[in-house]
């Protein structure tokens, strides 16, 4: 499973424009670019809701196990 880059690159200006002369589409070219460096202090384009749901389920299961014990 491939890791998706959720934070824009420091070379990414706007959709279709990259300082390195690349295609500059965040959902395509930026995902596989070798020159990718994440912008510091930027928020991700979207949150990983699947990971949050899994953590919530695990936490709930642990609480139930402790009650039953």
NORWO-V896518 format. One line per field, one symbol per residue. psi: psi as a letter, one per 20 degrees, with the letter a starting at -180 (. if undefined). burial: 1 if it has 16 or more other ideal C-beta (glycine too) atoms within 10 Angstrom, else 0. Layout:
BEGIN
psi=???
burial=???
END
This chain:
BEGIN
psi=pqppoipqqhipfrojpphjjagkohifhhhjphjppqppiqqqhqqnhggggghgggggghghhhhh.
burial=000010111011000001000101010011001001000000000000000000000000000000000
END
